Amino acid sequence: MVNNDQNVISLKHRVVRAVCRAAWEGEIGYEEREKIVMEVAPGPKPNYRCCVYKERAIVRERIHLAMNENADINNPTKNVVQVINAACDECPIATFSVTDNCRFCLGRPCISSCRFDAITPGELRMHINSTKCKECGKCAEACPYGAIVHLERPCKKVCPVNAISYDEYGFCKIDEEKCIHCGHCIHSCPFGAISDKVTLVPIIRAIQAGKKVIAMCAPAAEGQFGPGIGMASVKAALKKVGFADMVEVGLGGDMTAVYEAKEWIEAKKEGRKMTTSCCPAFISMIRHQFPKIYENNKSSTVSPMVAVSRYLKVMNPDCITVFVGPCVAKKGETLNEFIADRPDYAITFDEMLDLFESKNIEIEAVNEDYQESSTWGKKFAGSGGVAAAVLEVIEEMGEDVSDIKLLPCAGGAECRKALMLLNSGRLPEDFVEGMMCPGGCVGGPSRLGAEKEITKARAGLLAKADRRKILENLENYPMDKFSMYRDGHMD
């Protein structure tokens, strides 16, 4: 796992694994929860925080999230990404702060530059009153010694949509109307004060009830578990834990590519620019901040995850579908009321490993082949992969792609810039491929290692895949039996 602090990851997954083990054994009431609290934070000395009592308070809130509940049961929210209040108290409240570099100079340009009377002389250096400071930064610009620094909190710094603010006590607050569930804040907080809901308990209950639970594994899985551990290995492990089957979501990539290709061809004829539809965080950014683009330029095709789920539910009407990937935003997509016929649950790779460990199951190399998608569908996981697949389909349809101009964007800043250009009518390209994570899904917040290592292991696995065509591959599937559009309408 990639994070600022491995202790944060260790604590989270100790709790999730303990909750899963308890779920396999029976109901999880107050006594079972307190047993987990004492298992994770036994005391008398603390392992993570100032005292064992704070540790236990944090563990209790983490248990809530691991049970698919709100971290703060007294403050209901529908948001997938939530703040663990007991853990959020160590960051500085002041955004601008005076350091020891302050020479207490006679000129005092910091005071002269401040229009809000927020700076006064202290005993040894200048002092900034945080209640008066408007965070304009003029004092930092004016200081000749660079003694005033901008202390932007890590969670706020990485949020691409400015969804994070703070209350009067300095606790982090997430604006549900702005949050796009990208998960970047989760993996930037050194104190583990932000996390997401986990749906493993209802999945375990569905398995125990004998329901047909089918996993849908993201293309980014290939390379996550090291060289030689591909989709067949993941599928075998999921079946051991109780899943009825697993389908690779690269198949949904093929499906999405075909329908986006149809939309692109039509849009090109009309002179209309378009964005892709695969990344839920990208789509949420468009919906929240660029409503005109959402209405006029966004592809109406569903994401590969939704496509595979709809296909599985046509073939198995009573099945439960569970997406597995590196993406927190997919959890939000399963709850998105703007999408009809959504999957039931989404979990991350690390949560899947917690589920395996709760049953003492390991992912191992298997001597069998499993491929359900083209290599184009598999490459949806990388930046540029969606656009490349759509162009492949257009070519397979016999259309000319030589004059199509594409703009692949990966990361919040690149996506925002492209959308601002499109919104103002100044985008030179025809189509925008948007992925909120740098490097695409392979660089997702819940990946299991360094992106470089994953990409290297992934290349070896992709080299072994056959080179089937996208349209040829989809002839084997009942594409006329389910909708490929967000609102659920048929062609």
N, C-alpha and C positions, 0 to 999 in steps of 0.2 A: 504494500500500500504506500502511496505517495502522500506525505503530509508534513506539516511543519514540526510535528512532535509525535513520535511513535507511541508515547505514553497515552495520548488521546485515543489513538486507534486501538491500542491494547485494552483500554478501559471499556470503550464502546462494545467491542466484540466479546469481551468476557461476559458482559451483561447479556448480549444477544444470545450467545451460546447457552448461558445458564437458563434463560427464558425458554429457549427451544427444548432443552432437556426436560424442563419442568412440564412443558406442553405435551411432550410425548408421553409423560407419565400420568397426566391427568389434568384436572382443573387447577388454575393458578389463582388462589385466593390471597387474602391478606397474609396468612402465615407463610405460604409458599414464597410470596414476594419478599417478606422480611428475611426469610432464609437465604434468598439470593443476595440481599443487601449485606448480610453478615458474611456470606461467602466471598463477596467481592471486596468488602471493606471491613475486615475482622477486627482491626485495631490491635492493641490500644494506640499504636503509633500510626500516623497517616502515611500513605504511600505517594499521594498525588498533591494534596492541598494542605492548608494550614493546620487542620485538625480532622480527626476521624468523623466528627459529627457533620462537617461540611461535605466530606466525601460521601457519607451515607445519604445525605440530602440529594446530592447529585446523582447517585446511583438510583435512588427512588424515581427521579424524573426520567432517567434513562430507561428504567423498566417500563414506565408509562409509554414511551416512544416505541420500545421493543414490542409492546403489546398492541401496537397500532392505536394508541390513545394519545391524547394531548399531553405534552410535557407538564403543563400547569393545568390540572384538572379544574381549577377555579376560573380559568380564563379560556373558554372554548374558542377554537379557531378551526377553520377548514384547511389551513395551509399545511402542506406536506413538510416544509422546512420550518423548524421552530427553535425558539431560544430556551435553553436550560438556564433559568434565572439563577439558580444556586451556584452556577459556574461562572456567571457573567458579572464579575465584580473586581477584576484586577486591572482592567485597562484604564489609562488616564482619561479623566473627563475633559481636561483642557485640550483643545485642538492645537493651539499655539503655545509654546512654552519657552522660557528663557533658560539657557544653559549656562554652565560655568565659564563659557567663553566671553560672557558679558564683562566688559572692562569698566562699567559704571562711568562711561565717558562724560565729559563736560557738555558736549554738544547735544546729547540726548535726542538724536534724530528719530528714535522710535516713538518718543512722546509727541514730537512735532508731527509725525506722520499719522498718528491715531486720531480719528475724528469722533471717537466714542468715549474718550476719557477713560480707556480701559487699562492704561499703563501708568504706573506710579513707581517712584524709587523705593526699593526695599532696603534691607540692612546692608547686603553685600552686592546686590545686583537688582536690575529692574524686575518689576513684578507685573504680571498680566492678570487682571480680574476676569475670570472666565464668565461671570454673569453679565459683564458689560461687553465682552469681546464679540464682534460680529463676524470673525473669521475672514476678514477681507485680505489679510496677508500683507498689508502695507508696511507694518512694522518690520516684518522679516526682510522685505525688500530694502528698507531704509538702513538696517543695521550694518555698519561697515565691517563688523567682525563675524557676521553670519551667526550670531549668538542666539537668534530666535529660530526655532525649528518648528516644522509642521508635523505634528504627531497624529497622523491619520490612522484610525484603527484598521487592522488588517481586513476585517469583514467588510467594512464600508468601502475600503480601497478597491477590492476586487469585484464589488457588485456592479454589473454593467448597466443597471437600470435605476440606480439610486433608490433602492427600496429599503435601505437601512438607515435608521435614525436612532436617537437615544432619548430616554425620558429624563425627568429632572434629577433622578438618582444616578444617571449614567448607564442604566441598563439598556442593552440593545433591543430595538423594536423593529419588526419586519412588517412592512406595509403589504398586506395581502393583495391589494389592488394593483400593486406594482411588481411584486415578486414573480419571477418566471421559473422558479424552481431549478435553476441551473446548478445549484449545489456548490458554487465556488466559495461562498462564505463558510460553508461547513468545513472545508479542507484548508481554510486560511486561519481559522481561530486557534491560537496556540493553547487556549484553555479548554477547548472542546465545548464551548458554550452554545454552539449551534449544531443541531443535528436534524435528522429526518425520521419520519414514521417508518416502521418496519412491519410488513404484512406477513411475516413467517408464521405467526400463530394461527390466523385464519386458514392459511394454506395447509398447515399441519392438521387442523381440524377437518378440512375437506378430504385429505388423504385418509384420515382415520375413519371418516364416514363412508368410505368406499366410493367416493366420487371419482370420475375420470379427470384427473388433473394433468394437463399437458403443458410442458414448458416450451417457451419460444426463446431460443438463444441468439443473442445479437451477433452480427458478423464480427464485432470487435473481440469476441471470445477467442478467436484463433490468434495465438501468440501470448495470451494472458497467462497461461499456465506453463510456459516454457516450450522448448523445441519438441516436436513430436506429439504434443498433447492437443489434439484437434477436436472437432465437433463430435466424432464418434466416442471419444473418451468422456466428454462431458455428458453425452446422452446416456452412456452406460452407468455413470455415477448417479445421475438423476433418477434412473429407473431403480437403482438399488435403494434409494431413499424413499421411494414410493410413488414417483410420478409414473403415469401410464405411458407417456411417450415424450419425445422432444422433437421439435422441428426448428431448423435453422431459419432465422429471420432474413437471411440473405435471399431466400425465396420471395419474401415480401418486397425485398429490394427490386427483384425482377418485375414483380407486379406493379410496384409504384413507378418504375422507370417507363413502363409501357404507357400508363395512363398520363403521366406527366409529359411524355413525348407527344401524345395526342394534343394536349393542352398547349404545348410549346409551338407545335406546327400551326395551330389555329391562331394563337397570339401573334406569331410572326407575320401571318397574312394580314392581321388587323393593325399591325404596327404597335402592338401593346407589349410592354415589358412584363416579366414575371419573376416571382421568387419560388424557390422550392418549398416543399411541405414536410420534410422528414424530421427536422430537429424541432421538438416541441418548445424548447426554450427560445429558439429563433422566432417561431410562430407567435409565442406569447409576447415577445418584444414588439412584434409588428402590431398585434392586437391592442396592446396597452398604449403604445407610443406613436404608432403610425396608422390610425384607423382608415385613412384614405387608401393606403397600400393594401391593408387587410381586405378591404371591400373590392378593390379593382385589380390588384396585381398578384395576390397570393394564389398559389395553386390550390385547387379544391380537392386534389387527390389525397387520400389518407397516407399516413406513414407506413413503412413496412411492418411495424409491430401491429398496427390495427388491421392491416391487410391479412396477415397470417392468422390473427385471432378470428376474423370473420370467416376465413376459409375453414378453420378448424371447427368452428361452431356450426357451419353448414354440414360438414361431414360427421360431426359428433354433437348434436343439438344440446345435450345436457352437460357438456364438458366445462371445466374451469380452466381458463387460460392464464398463464403466468409468464411474463416477460422477464428475462435475465440479461443484464447488461451493465455497462459502466456508468449509467446515466441516472441521476436523481430526477431529472425533468420528466422521465418516462412515468414516474409515480404520479406526477401531476397530470400527465396525459390520460391516465386511466380514470381520472376523476373529472376530466374536462367535459362540461355539459354541452360544449359546442360541437362535440364529436359524437355521432350516433354509434351504437353497438361497439362499445369500447371493450378492451380486455379487462379481465377481472382484477389482476394484481400485477405489480412490477417489483422486482427485487434487484439488488446490485450483485456483482460478482462476489464481493466479500461477504455479503449476507448469505449467498448460496453456499460458500465455504463454511460459514457458521452452521448452517443447516446440516451439511455433511458431517462436520465434526461432532455435532450433537448426537449423531448415530454411528460415529467412528468409521466413517466412509472417506476414502481418499480417491482423488482423480488419478487414474493410471492409464498408461498407454495401452490401447487395444489393437488387436490384429484384424481390423475390419475397416472397410471404407464406408463413409457416409457423406453424401453430397446431394443436396436438394436444390441448390441454386447455381446459377452461372457464376463465373469468377467476377463478372460485373456486379452482381448482387452482393457478393462477398466484399467487394471493394467499396461498398457504401460507407464502410466504417472510417475511411480516410478522407481528408479534405480533398475535394475535387472528384471523389468517387461517384457521387450522385449525378453530377453533370456529365461525367464520362459515360455512365450507364444510359442516360437519356439520349445522348448523342449516338451511342451504339444502336439503340432501338430505332432512332430516326433513319440511320443508315440501313438497318435491316428492313425498314419499310420502303427503301428505295428512294428516300428523299436526300437532297443535297444539304450538307451541313457546313460547307466551306465558308459561308458568310455569316454563320452564327457566332456572336461574340458573348463569351461567358465571363463571369466574375465570381470565382470561388472565394468565400470569406470564412475564415476560421478565427474565433475569438470575438468577444463582445465589442471591442473597439472597431475591428474591421467590419462587423455586421452593421453596427450603428452608422458608420461612415457611408457604407453602400446604401443603406435605407434613406439616409438624409439626402444623398444625391438623387435617388429615385424619387423621393417625395418632392424635391424641388424641380424635377424635370431635367436634371443635368447629368444623369447616368448615361455614359456612352455605350455600355454593354446592353445586350438584349435580355439576359437572364442572370439572376443572382442565386448562387448556391450558398445558403447560410447555415453555418454550424457554430454554436456558441462556444465550443471548446477548442482551444488551439490544437491543430493537428486533426480535428474532427473527433469522432466518437472514440478513436483509439486513444486520444488524450483526455477522455472523460474523467470527471472528478473521482470516480470510484474504480479506476483502473488498478491493476494489481502490481504494477512495477513502473520502472522508467519507460517513457514512451519509446526511446531509442531501442531498448532491449525487446520490448513487445513487437515493434516493427520488424526487427531482425528475425525473431522467431516466427512471426507471421508470414514473412516472405517465403520461408522454407515450406510452410504448410500450403500456401497458395500455389506454389510452383507444382505441387503434386495434384492439384485439382484439374479435372478435364475442362476442355474449352468449348463447352456447349454454348449455343446461341441463346439469347434471351427469349425470343419469340418461339423458338423450337422447344425450349424448356417448358414454357407455359401451356403448350398444347396438351400437357399431361394433367392439367388442373382445371376444375370447373369454374372458369372465370365468369361465366354467365349466371352463376348461382348466387353471387353476393355482390354488394356494392363496393366500388372503389372510391367513393366520394365521401367527404366528411359528413354531409348531412344524411347519408344513407340512401340517397336516391339511386335507382338503377339507370343504365343507359337508355 
